[in-house]
């Protein structure tokens, strides 16, 4: 995974905390992992090792889970930092604009 992707992922997580109105800190470590500290919770986001079906690994409270994409990382981080957040699922269906 390129350094640019890791940098942009770090910035995305930092901006997401702002958008969620959460006060925290996001930083990159020397090994490329992204560390998030917020509400007394520490989270690590790092690229997944080769050979696994995930792109990212998210560690919260010692539990490591895979994430297939950055939206999946954001969902896991938001759930850990804001347990009262009600997740919304979006369903897309083809239909006519005006019911007949």
C-alpha positions as CSV (number, residue, x, y, z in Angstrom):
1,X,0.0,0.0,0.0
2,X,1.4,3.4,-1.0
3,X,2.4,6.1,1.5
4,X,-0.1,8.4,-0.3
5,X,-3.0,6.1,0.5
6,X,-1.9,5.8,4.1
7,X,-1.6,9.6,4.4
8,X,-5.0,10.2,2.9
9,X,-6.6,7.5,5.1
10,X,-5.1,9.3,8.1
11,X,-6.5,12.6,7.0
12,X,-9.9,11.0,6.3
13,X,-10.0,9.6,9.8
14,X,-9.0,13.0,11.3
15,X,-11.7,14.8,9.3
16,X,-14.3,12.1,10.2
17,X,-13.8,12.8,13.9
18,X,-14.5,16.5,13.2
19,X,-17.6,15.6,11.1
20,X,-18.8,13.3,13.9
21,X,-18.2,16.1,16.4
22,X,-15.8,14.0,18.4
23,X,-12.7,15.4,20.1
24,X,-9.7,13.2,19.5
25,X,-6.3,12.8,18.0
26,X,-5.2,10.9,14.8
27,X,-1.6,10.2,14.0
28,X,0.6,7.9,12.0
29,X,3.3,5.8,13.6
30,X,6.7,5.0,12.2
31,X,5.5,1.6,11.0
32,X,2.6,3.1,9.0
33,X,-0.2,2.3,11.4
34,X,-2.8,5.0,12.1
35,X,-3.5,5.6,15.8
36,X,-6.8,7.2,17.0
37,X,-7.3,8.3,20.6
38,X,-10.8,9.6,21.4
39,X,-13.2,9.3,24.4
40,X,-10.6,7.3,26.3
41,X,-10.5,4.7,23.5
42,X,-7.4,3.8,21.5
43,X,-7.8,2.4,18.0
44,X,-5.2,1.2,15.6
45,X,-5.8,1.0,11.8
46,X,-3.1,-0.7,9.7
47,X,-2.8,-2.2,6.3
48,X,-3.7,-5.9,6.3
49,X,-0.9,-8.4,5.8
50,X,-0.7,-10.1,2.4
51,X,-2.8,-13.2,1.8
52,X,-5.9,-12.1,3.8
53,X,-9.1,-11.0,2.2
54,X,-9.0,-7.5,3.8
55,X,-7.3,-4.3,3.0
56,X,-7.2,-2.9,6.6
57,X,-7.0,-4.3,10.1
58,X,-8.7,-2.3,12.9
59,X,-7.8,-3.0,16.5
60,X,-10.1,-1.8,19.3
61,X,-9.6,-2.9,22.9
62,X,-7.2,-5.7,21.9
63,X,-9.7,-7.1,19.3
64,X,-8.5,-7.1,15.8
65,X,-11.0,-7.1,12.9
66,X,-10.6,-7.0,9.2
67,X,-12.1,-4.3,7.0
68,X,-12.4,-4.6,3.2
69,X,-12.5,-0.9,2.5
70,X,-12.2,2.6,4.0
71,X,-16.0,2.9,4.5
72,X,-15.8,-0.4,6.5
73,X,-12.9,1.1,8.6
74,X,-15.1,4.3,9.2
75,X,-18.0,2.1,10.3
76,X,-15.9,0.2,12.8
77,X,-14.2,3.4,14.2
78,X,-17.6,5.2,14.5
79,X,-19.2,2.2,16.3
80,X,-16.3,2.0,18.8
81,X,-16.1,5.8,19.5
82,X,-19.8,6.6,19.5
83,X,-21.8,3.5,20.7
84,X,-25.1,5.5,20.7
85,X,-24.8,6.2,17.0
86,X,-27.7,4.6,15.1
87,X,-26.4,3.0,11.9
88,X,-28.5,3.5,8.8
89,X,-28.5,1.0,6.0
90,X,-29.2,2.3,2.5
91,X,-31.1,0.2,0.1
92,X,-31.1,1.0,-3.6
93,X,-33.9,-0.3,-5.8
94,X,-34.9,0.3,-9.4
95,X,-38.4,1.7,-9.7
96,X,-40.4,4.0,-11.8
97,X,-40.5,7.7,-10.7
98,X,-44.3,7.8,-10.7
99,X,-46.1,4.8,-9.5
100,X,-48.7,3.5,-12.0
